[in-house]
Amino acid sequence: MKRILLFLLLFPSLSAHVAGQEKSISTDLFGIFIEDLNYTVDGGLYAEMVQNRSFEYSPHDIDLRMYYKKGQWHPFTAWESLKDGNAISRISLETERPLNPNNRHYATMTVFTAGCKGAGLSNTGYEGMVIRKGETYDFSIWLRCEDTNRMPVRVTLCRVNRKDYTRDSIFAEATLEANTKSWKKYEAKLTSNGDIDNAVLDIRFLQEGSISMDMVSLFPQNTFRGRKNGLRPDLAQALADLHPAFVRFPGGCLTHGDGLNNIYRWKHTVGPLEQRKEDYNIWNYHQSFGLGFYEYFQLCEDIGAKPLPVLAAGVSCQNSARSRGNGQQFIPMDEMDEYVQDMLDLIEWANGDPTTSKWACMRAEAGHPEPFGLEYLGVGNEDHITPEFKERFAMIQRAVKDKYPNIKIVGTVGPDVNDWDWHEGWTFARETNPELVDEHCYRPPQWFLDNLHRYDDYNRMEAKVYVGEYASRGNTVQNAIAEAAYMCNLERNGDVVWMSSYAPLLARIGNTQWNPDLIYFDKTDVYPTVNYYVQQLFGQNHGDTYLYNVVSGTETASCVRDSKTGTVTVKLVNPTGSSVSVNVNLSGVKLKSKTASVTTLQGERDYKNGQGQHFDTDVKPTVCQERLPKRFTRELPPYSFTVITY
C-alpha cells in the first residue's frame, strides 16, 4: 500500500481527484524575463537619453554581414559636428589618457576659430530626444582642458532645421566652464520650455583651444520611482503592472555571450557609471551597462519581485554569430576558480553584511545597505550539454552549495524541449540535483493546445521546472488565448512547474532582432500586445493552492486560492472558434463574497493590437461585477479568457 501511495504522489495524473481536493503550488509561478535584445535596455528601459555617451561604439559591436552596412556603426555613431556658425575645428578619437582603464575612448575637440556660436558636437539620442515642457533633465559631462586653463561651454536642447542645420528653437540651455587639465565631472540642470519629440543635445566650446570629453549624459529627473540613473517610467510601470513574482535577467543568450570574451561579467556592470566596462551585445549592438546588476536588483525590489540573475556556466553560446563554426567554447579549467569566485562574490554582494564583506560594502555604497535577499541563481542558458559543460556546471554548483546552501540553483536543459540536449540535460539534472531546471519552447499555438498535460506526469521528487522562455510565435488573439490555455496547465501543475516567463519581453519598434514580443514601444509610447494582458491576468490573480475539479466541460481551466487573502480565482479559457458551455462548482469552497469580479479578454481570432499606434479596437480586458451562485453554467465566447475572482 505504501508503494502505491508513493507512486501516485510521484505521478499524480494517474490518481483520480475528487471535488474538495487541493494541493499547494508555487507562489513564484509567473514572472518576467528581461534580456537586452530589441533595444530593450539602451534606447528603451534605461532612461539615458544620450546614445553612445562614452564614444565606445565600435564596428566590432555588430555582425556587419547580418544587420548593418559598413561604416554606420563607429565611435561617433549618434554624434554630429555642429555645422551652423562659422567656427573651424577638428574632432578626434583618443585613447592615450583615458578617464580610466575601463573607459578607453574619449573625444578631443580642437577649436581653431570659435566664430560667433562656438564649435562642438551634437547628440541625436535614439532617433531624437523626447523633451517635455516643465520637466528637468540632468546633464553631466567629464572634461579635461588640454592646452588652455579654461574653456567656457554652452549646452542646449534644441530643434534642428535639417535644410541648413540651424537651430530654429531652443528648449533649454545652460553654461559651465571647464577649469582644469585633469578629468573632472561637470553638471547642469536643463528645464524645458516646450514639448518636442526629436530634440538634439548641443555641446559648444566657446573659445579657441583643445578640450577632451567623455561620459556625456542627459537624464530625465522623471524616472520610475524617481531613481537616479533610473528607468523610463512608462516602460517600467508596464512591467510592474504585470505583477511578476520574479525577474530573470540579464539573459538569455546575452549571458553566455558571443565567445568567451563576451560572456556577461556582472562585476563590469556595478560601481560608478564611468568605471563600468562596456561591451558589445550578442544581439548585434552595444550595451552601456548603465542598467547593471545594481539597477536590476533595485527594479526587482521596486516592483515586489524576486531577483533571478543568470550567469554563464563557464561556457559560451554554441550558436552565436561570430563563434559559429567553432561551437561551444569553454573557460579553461585553470581559470575556473576565478570565475567561480565571481559567482560567489555576486551572492555576497547581494546578501552579505556590509560591515564584514567587501562586496556587500560596495552594494551599501551604491545606496542599498540592506541585503537584496537573493534566493535563486541561474547557471547557464540553453547550453549544449557537453562533457565540458557538465564539468563546469558541477564545479559551480558545488562551490555555491558549499558556501551558500540556501541558494536555489536553476540549471538548464538546452534550447528546446524534447531534443537531444533536453534528454541529456534531464539525465544530468538527476545526477546533480539542482533545485530547478530551465525549459524553453517557442512553438505554434496548436503545440500549446496539444501539450496541456505536458507536466502531469513529471516526477515531483526531481528538480522543479522553470519554463524560462516560451511563446506561440505570434501576437494575435489566437496566440494569446493558446498561451492562456497553456498557463492553466502550468498552474494546475504548479507543484512541479515552479516558475515561468514569456519571452522576449520588450521590443523597440524599428530595432527588433526577434519577433514576437510581449510589449512593443517607441520613443514616446508603449503598446501592450494581447499576449501582455494574458500574462497580466495571471500575474494579478495568482494563488498558492490549486483546487481540483471546480470546472467541468473544458480542460483549459484552473482554480486557485490565495491563502493570505482568502481570494479564490477561477480561470476559464476557450481557444476554439465556437462558444463553449462550462460548469463551475464551488459548493465546497469558502468564498469571501457572493459577488465576483469577472474579467474577460476576447477578440477576433487573427486580430492583434496596434504596434506603433493605439486603436479603439485594441483588445483589452473588460471588467464587471456579477452576483453568482456557487454552482453555475457559463457560456464562454470564442477565443476568450475569463477570470472570475471572489
C-alpha positions as CSV (number, residue, x, y, z in Angstrom):
1,M,0.0,0.0,0.0
2,K,2.8,2.5,0.9
3,R,4.4,1.8,-2.5
4,I,1.1,2.5,-4.3
5,L,0.7,5.8,-2.4
6,L,4.2,6.9,-3.2
7,F,3.7,6.1,-6.9
8,L,0.5,8.2,-7.0
9,L,2.4,11.0,-5.3
10,L,5.2,10.9,-7.9
11,F,2.9,10.6,-10.8
12,P,-0.4,12.4,-9.8
13,S,-2.1,12.2,-13.2
14,L,-2.6,8.5,-12.6
15,S,-4.7,9.2,-9.5
16,A,-8.3,10.4,-9.6
17,H,-9.1,13.7,-8.0
18,V,-12.5,14.5,-6.4
19,A,-14.1,17.8,-5.6
20,G,-12.7,19.3,-2.5
21,Q,-9.1,18.1,-3.1
22,E,-6.4,20.7,-3.2
23,K,-2.6,21.0,-3.3
24,S,0.0,23.6,-2.6
25,I,1.5,25.3,-5.7
26,S,4.4,27.7,-6.2
27,T,3.9,31.4,-5.3
28,D,6.7,32.2,-7.8
29,L,4.9,30.7,-10.8
30,F,4.5,33.8,-13.1
31,G,7.4,36.2,-13.6
32,I,9.2,38.2,-16.3
33,F,12.4,37.8,-18.2
34,I,14.5,40.9,-19.2
35,E,17.1,40.5,-21.9
36,D,18.8,43.3,-23.7
37,L,17.7,42.5,-27.2
38,N,15.4,44.6,-29.4
39,Y,17.0,47.6,-27.8
40,T,15.2,46.6,-24.5
41,V,17.7,48.4,-22.3
42,D,19.8,51.1,-24.0
43,G,17.3,53.1,-26.0
44,G,14.4,51.6,-24.0
45,L,14.0,50.7,-20.4
46,Y,17.2,52.5,-19.3
47,A,16.3,56.2,-19.3
48,E,19.6,57.6,-20.5
49,M,18.9,59.9,-23.5
50,V,22.4,60.2,-25.0
51,Q,23.3,57.4,-27.3
52,N,27.0,56.3,-27.3
53,R,27.7,58.6,-24.4
54,S,31.3,57.4,-23.9
55,F,32.4,57.0,-27.6
56,E,32.8,53.3,-27.0
57,Y,30.7,52.1,-30.0
58,S,32.8,50.1,-32.5
59,P,32.3,48.3,-35.8
60,H,33.2,45.2,-33.8
61,D,29.9,45.6,-31.8
62,I,27.9,44.2,-34.7
63,D,28.0,41.5,-37.3
64,L,28.2,43.6,-40.4
65,R,27.1,40.6,-42.5
66,M,23.8,40.5,-40.9
67,Y,22.4,43.8,-39.7
68,Y,24.3,47.0,-40.8
69,K,26.1,48.4,-43.8
70,K,29.7,49.0,-43.3
71,G,30.5,52.4,-41.9
72,Q,27.3,53.0,-40.0
73,W,28.5,51.9,-36.6
74,H,31.6,53.6,-35.0
75,P,32.8,55.6,-32.0
76,F,30.9,58.7,-33.3
77,T,27.6,57.0,-34.0
78,A,24.7,59.3,-32.9
79,W,27.2,62.3,-32.8
80,E,27.4,65.1,-35.4
81,S,29.8,68.0,-35.7
82,L,28.0,71.3,-35.3
83,K,27.6,72.8,-38.7
84,D,25.9,76.2,-38.0
85,G,28.0,79.3,-37.5
86,N,31.5,80.0,-38.8
87,A,33.7,78.0,-36.4
88,I,36.7,76.0,-37.6
89,S,37.5,72.9,-35.5
90,R,38.7,69.3,-35.6
91,I,37.3,66.3,-33.6
92,S,39.4,63.2,-33.0
93,L,39.0,59.9,-31.1
94,E,41.7,59.4,-28.5
95,T,42.9,56.6,-26.2
96,E,46.2,57.9,-24.7
97,R,45.0,59.3,-21.4
98,P,41.5,57.9,-20.8
99,L,39.2,58.6,-18.0
100,N,40.0,55.2,-16.6
101,P,41.2,51.8,-18.0
102,N,37.6,50.5,-18.4
103,N,36.6,53.6,-20.4
104,R,39.2,53.6,-23.1
105,H,38.0,56.1,-25.7
106,Y,37.2,59.8,-25.5
107,A,36.8,62.7,-27.9
108,T,39.1,65.7,-28.2
109,M,37.8,68.9,-29.8
110,T,40.4,71.4,-31.1
111,V,38.8,74.8,-31.8
112,F,40.9,76.8,-34.2
113,T,38.3,79.6,-34.6
114,A,35.3,79.7,-32.3
115,G,33.3,82.0,-34.5
116,C,30.0,83.5,-33.3
117,K,28.5,80.4,-31.9
118,G,31.4,78.2,-30.9
119,A,32.4,74.7,-32.1
120,G,31.3,71.4,-30.8
121,L,29.2,68.2,-31.1
122,S,25.5,67.3,-31.2
123,N,24.0,64.1,-30.0
124,T,20.8,62.8,-31.6
125,G,19.9,60.3,-28.9
126,Y,17.9,57.3,-30.0
127,E,16.2,58.8,-33.2
128,G,15.7,62.1,-31.4
129,M,15.2,63.1,-27.8
130,V,11.7,63.4,-26.2
131,I,11.5,66.6,-24.2
132,R,8.5,67.7,-22.2
133,K,7.6,71.2,-21.1
134,G,8.4,72.0,-17.4
135,E,10.4,68.8,-16.9
136,T,14.0,68.9,-15.8
137,Y,16.9,66.9,-17.2
138,D,20.2,66.3,-15.5
139,F,23.2,67.0,-17.8
140,S,26.7,65.8,-17.0
141,I,30.0,65.6,-18.8
142,W,33.6,64.7,-18.0
143,L,36.0,67.3,-19.4
144,R,39.7,68.0,-19.4
145,C,41.4,71.1,-20.8
146,E,44.4,70.2,-23.0
147,D,46.2,73.4,-23.9
148,T,44.2,76.0,-22.0
149,N,43.4,76.6,-18.4
150,R,39.7,77.3,-19.0
151,M,37.0,76.6,-21.6
152,P,33.5,78.1,-21.5
153,V,30.8,75.6,-22.6
154,R,27.2,76.1,-23.6
155,V,24.8,73.2,-23.5
156,T,21.4,73.4,-25.3
157,L,18.4,71.2,-26.1
158,C,17.1,72.4,-29.4
159,R,15.4,71.5,-32.7
160,V,17.5,71.3,-35.9
161,N,16.4,72.6,-39.3
162,R,17.9,69.8,-41.4
163,K,18.0,72.0,-44.5
164,D,20.7,74.3,-43.2
165,Y,21.4,72.8,-39.8
166,T,20.3,76.0,-38.0
167,R,18.7,75.7,-34.5
168,D,15.2,77.1,-35.0
169,S,14.1,76.6,-31.4
170,I,16.0,76.3,-28.1
171,F,14.1,74.5,-25.4
172,A,16.7,74.6,-22.6
173,E,20.2,75.8,-22.1
174,A,23.0,76.1,-19.5
175,T,26.6,77.3,-19.4
176,L,29.5,75.9,-17.5
177,E,33.3,76.4,-17.5
178,A,35.9,73.7,-17.6
179,N,38.8,74.8,-15.5
180,T,41.4,72.0,-15.0
181,K,43.8,69.9,-17.0
182,S,42.6,66.8,-15.2
183,W,39.4,64.9,-15.8
184,K,36.5,66.5,-13.9
185,K,32.8,65.9,-13.9
186,Y,30.6,69.0,-14.6
187,E,26.8,69.1,-14.1
188,A,23.9,71.3,-15.1
189,K,20.1,71.2,-14.9
190,L,18.1,71.8,-18.1
191,T,14.4,72.7,-17.7
192,S,12.4,72.6,-21.0
193,N,10.2,75.5,-22.1
194,G,8.3,73.3,-24.5
195,D,7.5,69.9,-26.0
196,I,9.4,68.2,-28.7
197,D,9.9,64.6,-29.8
198,N,13.1,65.0,-31.8
199,A,15.4,67.3,-29.9
200,V,19.2,67.1,-30.0
201,L,21.7,67.9,-27.4
202,D,24.3,70.5,-28.5
203,I,27.6,71.0,-26.6
204,R,29.5,74.1,-27.8
205,F,33.0,75.2,-26.8
206,L,33.2,79.0,-27.0
207,Q,36.9,79.8,-27.4
208,E,40.0,78.6,-29.1
209,G,41.8,75.7,-27.6
210,S,41.7,71.9,-27.2
211,I,39.4,70.0,-24.8
212,S,38.7,66.4,-24.2
213,M,35.3,65.0,-23.3
214,D,33.8,61.7,-22.1
215,M,30.7,60.2,-20.4
216,V,28.2,62.7,-21.8
217,S,24.8,62.2,-20.1
218,L,21.3,63.6,-20.2
219,F,18.9,62.0,-17.8
220,P,15.3,62.9,-17.0
221,Q,14.5,63.5,-13.4
222,N,11.2,61.8,-14.1
223,T,12.2,58.2,-13.8
224,F,10.4,55.2,-12.4
225,R,10.1,55.7,-8.6
226,G,12.3,58.8,-9.0
227,R,15.5,56.7,-9.0
228,K,18.8,58.3,-10.0
229,N,20.2,56.6,-13.1
230,G,16.8,55.1,-13.3
231,L,14.3,53.7,-15.7
232,R,11.8,55.1,-18.2
233,P,8.7,55.3,-16.2
234,D,6.1,54.2,-18.7
235,L,8.0,51.0,-19.6
236,A,8.9,50.2,-16.0
237,Q,5.3,50.7,-15.0
238,A,4.2,48.3,-17.7
239,L,6.4,45.7,-16.1
240,A,5.2,46.5,-12.6
241,D,1.6,46.1,-13.9
242,L,2.3,42.5,-14.8
243,H,2.7,41.8,-11.0
244,P,5.6,39.4,-11.6
245,A,6.7,37.1,-8.9
246,F,10.3,37.3,-10.1
247,V,12.5,38.9,-12.7
248,R,15.1,36.8,-14.7
249,F,18.0,38.9,-16.0
250,P,20.2,39.7,-17.9
251,G,19.7,36.7,-20.3
252,G,19.3,34.6,-22.2
253,C,21.9,34.3,-24.9
254,L,23.3,37.6,-23.7
255,T,24.5,35.8,-20.6
256,H,26.8,33.2,-22.1
257,G,27.7,35.6,-24.9
258,D,29.4,35.6,-28.3
259,G,32.5,33.6,-27.4
260,L,34.5,33.6,-24.2
261,N,35.5,37.2,-24.3
262,N,31.8,38.2,-24.5
263,I,30.5,36.2,-21.5
264,Y,28.5,38.6,-19.3
265,R,30.6,39.7,-16.3
266,W,28.4,41.1,-13.6
267,K,31.3,43.0,-11.9
268,H,31.7,45.1,-15.1
269,T,28.1,46.4,-14.5
270,V,28.3,47.7,-11.0
271,G,30.0,50.7,-9.4
272,P,30.3,54.3,-10.7
273,L,28.9,54.6,-14.2
274,E,32.2,55.9,-15.7
275,Q,34.0,52.9,-14.4
276,R,31.7,50.2,-15.8
277,K,33.3,48.3,-18.6
278,E,31.0,48.5,-21.7
279,D,30.8,45.7,-24.2
280,Y,29.2,44.6,-27.4
281,N,26.0,42.7,-27.4
282,I,25.4,39.2,-28.8
283,W,22.3,40.7,-30.5
284,N,24.5,43.0,-32.5
285,Y,24.6,46.3,-30.8
286,H,26.3,48.0,-27.9
287,Q,25.5,47.7,-24.2
288,S,26.5,50.5,-21.9
289,F,25.8,48.6,-18.6
290,G,24.2,51.8,-17.2
291,L,21.4,49.4,-16.3
292,G,23.7,46.9,-14.4
293,F,23.1,44.4,-11.7
294,Y,22.5,47.1,-9.0
295,E,19.7,48.6,-11.1
296,Y,18.3,45.2,-12.0
297,F,18.1,44.3,-8.3
298,Q,16.6,47.7,-7.5
299,L,13.9,47.2,-10.1
300,C,13.0,43.8,-8.6
301,E,12.6,45.4,-5.2
302,D,10.6,48.4,-6.6
303,I,8.1,46.1,-8.2
304,G,8.0,43.5,-5.5
305,A,9.6,40.7,-7.5
306,K,12.4,38.2,-6.6
307,P,15.6,38.6,-8.5
308,L,16.8,35.7,-10.6
309,P,20.2,36.6,-12.0
310,V,21.6,34.2,-14.6
311,L,25.3,33.8,-15.2
312,A,27.1,31.6,-17.7
313,A,28.1,28.1,-16.7
314,G,31.7,28.6,-17.8
315,V,30.8,28.1,-21.5
316,S,29.8,30.4,-24.3
317,C,26.8,30.2,-26.6
318,Q,27.3,27.4,-29.1
319,N,25.3,29.2,-31.8
320,S,26.4,32.8,-31.7
321,A,27.2,34.6,-35.0
322,R,30.9,35.2,-34.5
323,S,31.7,31.9,-33.0
324,R,29.5,29.9,-35.4
325,G,31.6,27.0,-36.8
326,N,33.7,26.9,-33.6
327,G,30.8,25.7,-31.5
328,Q,30.7,25.9,-27.7
329,Q,33.8,27.5,-26.1
330,F,34.9,26.7,-22.6
331,I,36.7,28.7,-19.9
332,P,39.9,26.8,-19.3
333,M,39.8,24.8,-16.1
334,D,42.8,26.6,-14.7
335,E,40.8,29.8,-14.9
336,M,37.6,28.4,-13.5
337,D,38.4,29.0,-9.8
338,E,38.5,32.7,-10.5
339,Y,35.2,32.5,-12.5
340,V,33.5,30.5,-9.7
341,Q,34.7,33.1,-7.2
342,D,32.9,35.8,-9.3
343,M,29.7,33.9,-8.7
344,L,30.3,33.6,-5.0
345,D,31.1,37.3,-4.9
346,L,27.7,38.0,-6.5
347,I,25.9,36.2,-3.7
348,E,27.9,38.1,-1.2
349,W,27.3,41.4,-3.0
350,A,23.5,40.7,-2.9
351,N,23.1,39.3,0.5
352,G,26.2,40.0,2.6
353,D,26.8,42.2,5.6
354,P,28.5,45.5,4.5
355,T,30.4,45.7,7.8
356,T,32.3,42.5,7.1
357,S,32.1,42.0,3.3
358,K,33.9,43.9,0.6
359,W,31.2,43.2,-2.0
360,A,28.3,44.0,0.4
361,C,30.1,47.2,1.2
362,M,30.0,48.1,-2.5
363,R,26.3,47.5,-2.5
364,A,25.8,49.7,0.5
365,E,28.0,52.5,-1.0
366,A,25.7,52.4,-4.1
367,G,22.7,53.2,-1.8
368,H,21.4,49.8,-0.5
369,P,22.8,48.8,2.9
370,E,20.1,46.2,3.4
371,P,20.6,42.8,1.7
372,F,18.6,42.2,-1.5
373,G,17.5,38.8,-0.3
374,L,18.8,36.8,-3.3
375,E,17.1,33.3,-3.3
376,Y,17.7,32.0,-6.8
377,L,20.8,31.8,-9.1
378,G,20.6,30.7,-12.7
379,V,23.7,28.8,-14.0
380,G,23.8,28.5,-17.8
381,N,21.3,29.2,-20.6
382,E,20.2,26.9,-23.4
383,D,23.7,25.2,-23.3
384,H,24.7,22.3,-25.4
385,I,25.0,19.6,-22.7
386,T,28.6,18.6,-23.4
387,P,31.1,16.9,-21.0
388,E,32.8,20.3,-20.7
389,F,29.6,22.0,-19.8
390,K,28.8,19.3,-17.2
391,E,32.3,19.6,-15.6
392,R,32.0,23.3,-15.2
393,F,28.3,23.4,-14.1
394,A,29.1,20.8,-11.4
395,M,32.1,22.8,-10.2
396,I,30.0,25.9,-9.9
397,Q,27.1,24.1,-8.2
398,R,29.4,22.5,-5.6
399,A,31.1,25.8,-4.7
400,V,27.8,27.7,-4.3
401,K,26.2,24.9,-2.2
402,D,29.3,24.6,0.0
403,K,29.2,28.3,0.9
404,Y,25.6,29.2,0.4
405,P,23.5,26.1,0.9
406,N,20.2,28.0,0.9
407,I,20.7,29.4,-2.6
408,K,18.5,27.6,-5.1
409,I,20.3,26.7,-8.3
410,V,18.4,26.9,-11.7
411,G,20.1,24.7,-14.2
412,T,19.5,24.3,-18.0
413,V,18.3,21.5,-20.2
414,G,19.2,23.0,-23.6
415,P,17.5,25.3,-26.1
416,D,14.3,23.3,-26.8
417,V,12.0,20.7,-25.3
418,N,12.3,17.0,-26.3
419,D,15.6,17.4,-28.3
420,W,18.9,15.7,-27.5
421,D,20.1,18.4,-25.1
422,W,16.8,18.2,-23.2
423,H,17.1,14.5,-22.7
424,E,20.8,14.7,-21.8
425,G,20.1,17.8,-19.6
426,W,17.5,16.0,-17.6
427,T,19.8,12.9,-17.2
428,F,22.5,15.3,-15.9
429,A,20.0,17.0,-13.6
430,R,19.1,13.7,-12.0
431,E,22.8,13.3,-11.2
432,T,23.4,16.8,-9.8
433,N,20.0,17.6,-8.3
434,P,19.7,21.4,-8.9
435,E,16.5,22.8,-7.4
436,L,15.2,23.8,-10.8
437,V,15.9,23.3,-14.5
438,D,15.1,25.7,-17.2
439,E,13.0,24.5,-20.2
440,H,12.4,26.7,-23.3
441,C,9.7,26.3,-26.0
442,Y,8.9,28.5,-29.0
443,R,6.1,26.7,-30.9
444,P,2.9,27.4,-32.9
445,P,-0.4,27.8,-31.0
446,Q,-1.5,24.3,-31.7
447,W,1.5,22.8,-29.9
448,F,0.5,24.5,-26.7
449,L,-3.0,23.2,-27.0
450,D,-1.7,19.7,-27.8
451,N,0.5,19.8,-24.6
452,L,-2.0,20.8,-22.0
453,H,-1.0,17.7,-19.9
454,R,2.8,18.0,-20.5
455,Y,3.7,18.3,-16.8
456,D,1.0,16.0,-15.4
457,D,3.4,13.1,-15.2
458,Y,6.7,14.9,-14.3
459,N,8.2,13.3,-11.2
460,R,7.5,15.5,-8.2
461,M,10.6,14.3,-6.4
462,E,13.1,15.5,-9.1
463,A,14.1,19.1,-10.0
464,K,11.3,21.6,-10.3
465,V,10.7,23.1,-13.7
466,Y,11.3,26.7,-14.7
467,V,9.6,27.4,-18.1
468,G,12.0,30.2,-18.7
469,E,11.2,31.1,-22.3
470,Y,8.1,30.3,-24.2
471,A,5.8,32.0,-26.8
472,S,3.4,30.8,-29.5
473,R,5.1,32.7,-32.4
474,G,2.6,35.5,-32.8
475,N,0.7,38.4,-31.2
476,T,-2.8,37.6,-32.5
477,V,-5.8,36.8,-30.2
478,Q,-5.4,33.1,-31.1
479,N,-1.8,33.2,-29.9
480,A,-2.6,34.9,-26.7
481,I,-5.5,32.5,-25.9
482,A,-3.5,29.4,-26.7
483,E,-0.9,30.7,-24.2
484,A,-3.6,31.3,-21.6
485,A,-4.7,27.7,-22.0
486,Y,-1.2,26.5,-21.5
487,M,-0.7,28.7,-18.5
488,C,-3.7,26.9,-16.9
489,N,-1.7,23.7,-17.4
490,L,1.3,25.4,-15.7
491,E,-0.9,26.5,-12.8
492,R,-2.5,23.0,-12.5
493,N,1.0,21.6,-12.3
494,G,2.3,24.4,-10.0
495,D,3.7,21.8,-7.6
496,V,6.3,20.8,-10.2
497,V,6.4,23.8,-12.5
498,W,7.8,26.4,-10.1
499,M,8.4,29.4,-12.4
500,S,7.6,30.6,-15.9
501,S,8.2,33.6,-18.1
502,Y,7.2,34.7,-21.6
503,A,10.0,35.7,-23.9
504,P,11.0,38.1,-25.3
505,L,9.6,40.8,-23.1
506,L,10.3,44.2,-24.8
507,A,11.0,45.4,-28.3
508,R,11.7,48.9,-29.7
509,I,9.8,49.3,-32.9
510,G,12.2,49.5,-35.8
511,N,15.0,47.9,-33.8
512,T,13.9,44.3,-33.3
513,Q,16.0,41.3,-33.7
514,W,13.3,38.9,-32.5
515,N,9.5,38.7,-33.0
516,P,7.0,38.3,-31.5
517,D,7.5,40.2,-28.2
518,L,5.2,40.9,-25.3
519,I,5.5,44.7,-25.2
520,Y,6.3,47.0,-28.1
521,F,7.4,50.6,-27.7
522,D,8.8,53.6,-29.4
523,K,10.4,56.7,-28.0
524,T,7.0,58.2,-26.8
525,D,4.6,55.3,-26.3
526,V,4.1,51.7,-25.0
527,Y,2.0,49.2,-27.0
528,P,0.9,46.1,-25.0
529,T,0.0,43.1,-27.0
530,V,-3.0,40.8,-26.4
531,N,-0.4,38.3,-25.0
532,Y,0.6,41.0,-22.4
533,Y,-2.9,41.1,-21.0
534,V,-2.9,37.3,-20.6
535,Q,0.3,37.5,-18.6
536,Q,-1.1,40.4,-16.6
537,L,-4.3,38.5,-15.6
538,F,-2.3,35.5,-14.4
539,G,0.1,37.7,-12.5
540,Q,-2.7,39.7,-10.9
541,N,-4.7,36.6,-10.0
542,H,-2.2,34.0,-8.7
543,G,-2.6,31.7,-5.7
544,D,-0.7,29.3,-3.5
545,T,-3.3,26.5,-3.5
546,Y,-4.8,24.6,-6.5
547,L,-8.4,23.4,-6.2
548,Y,-9.3,20.3,-8.1
549,N,-12.5,19.6,-10.1
550,V,-14.1,23.0,-9.8
551,V,-14.6,23.3,-13.6
552,S,-16.1,20.7,-16.0
553,G,-16.8,20.9,-19.7
554,T,-13.2,22.0,-20.6
555,E,-9.7,21.1,-19.8
556,T,-8.4,24.7,-20.3
557,A,-9.3,26.0,-16.9
558,S,-7.9,26.3,-13.4
559,C,-9.0,27.3,-9.9
560,V,-6.6,28.7,-7.2
561,R,-6.9,30.2,-3.7
562,D,-4.6,32.7,-2.1
563,S,-4.4,31.6,1.5
564,K,-3.2,35.0,2.7
565,T,-6.1,36.9,1.3
566,G,-8.7,34.2,1.0
567,T,-9.3,35.2,-2.6
568,V,-10.5,32.4,-4.9
569,T,-9.9,32.7,-8.7
570,V,-11.4,30.7,-11.5
571,K,-9.8,30.9,-14.9
572,L,-11.7,29.8,-18.0
573,V,-10.2,29.6,-21.5
574,N,-11.9,28.9,-24.8
575,P,-9.3,28.5,-27.5
576,T,-11.8,27.5,-30.2
577,G,-13.8,29.4,-32.8
578,S,-17.2,28.4,-31.2
579,S,-18.9,29.2,-27.9
580,V,-18.3,26.6,-25.2
581,S,-20.5,25.9,-22.2
582,V,-18.7,25.1,-18.9
583,N,-19.9,24.2,-15.4
584,V,-18.4,25.7,-12.3
585,N,-18.9,24.1,-8.9
586,L,-17.6,26.0,-5.9
587,S,-20.1,24.4,-3.4
588,G,-17.3,23.1,-1.2
589,V,-15.2,26.2,-1.3
590,K,-15.3,29.1,1.2
591,L,-15.8,32.4,-0.7
592,K,-15.2,35.9,0.6
593,S,-18.2,37.3,-1.2
594,K,-21.2,36.2,-3.3
595,T,-20.3,39.0,-5.7
596,A,-17.4,38.2,-8.1
597,S,-15.3,40.4,-10.3
598,V,-15.4,39.0,-13.8
599,T,-12.7,39.9,-16.3
600,T,-13.0,38.9,-20.0
601,L,-10.3,39.1,-22.7
602,Q,-11.9,38.3,-26.1
603,G,-11.4,39.2,-29.7
604,E,-11.4,38.0,-33.3
605,R,-9.0,35.1,-34.0
606,D,-6.5,37.0,-36.1
607,Y,-6.7,40.4,-34.6
608,K,-3.6,41.9,-32.9
609,N,-3.2,45.2,-31.1
610,G,-1.5,48.1,-32.8
611,Q,2.3,48.3,-32.8
612,G,3.2,52.0,-33.3
613,Q,-0.2,53.4,-32.8
614,H,-3.2,52.9,-30.5
615,F,-6.6,51.8,-31.9
616,D,-10.0,51.9,-30.3
617,T,-10.4,48.3,-31.4
618,D,-7.3,47.1,-29.5
619,V,-8.2,44.0,-27.4
620,K,-8.1,44.7,-23.7
621,P,-9.7,43.1,-20.6
622,T,-13.1,44.3,-19.7
623,V,-14.3,44.0,-16.0
624,C,-17.7,43.8,-14.5
625,Q,-19.3,42.7,-11.2
626,E,-21.6,39.7,-11.1
627,R,-23.6,38.0,-8.3
628,L,-23.0,34.3,-8.9
629,P,-24.3,31.2,-7.2
630,K,-21.8,28.6,-6.1
631,R,-22.8,26.3,-8.9
632,F,-23.4,27.8,-12.3
633,T,-23.0,27.2,-16.0
634,R,-21.2,29.8,-18.2
635,E,-21.1,30.3,-21.9
636,L,-17.5,31.2,-23.0
637,P,-17.2,33.3,-26.2
638,P,-14.9,32.1,-29.0
639,Y,-11.2,32.9,-28.4
640,S,-11.7,34.2,-24.9
641,F,-10.1,34.2,-21.5
642,T,-12.4,34.7,-18.5
643,V,-11.2,35.3,-14.9
644,I,-13.7,35.1,-12.1
645,T,-12.4,36.4,-8.8
646,Y,-14.1,36.2,-5.4
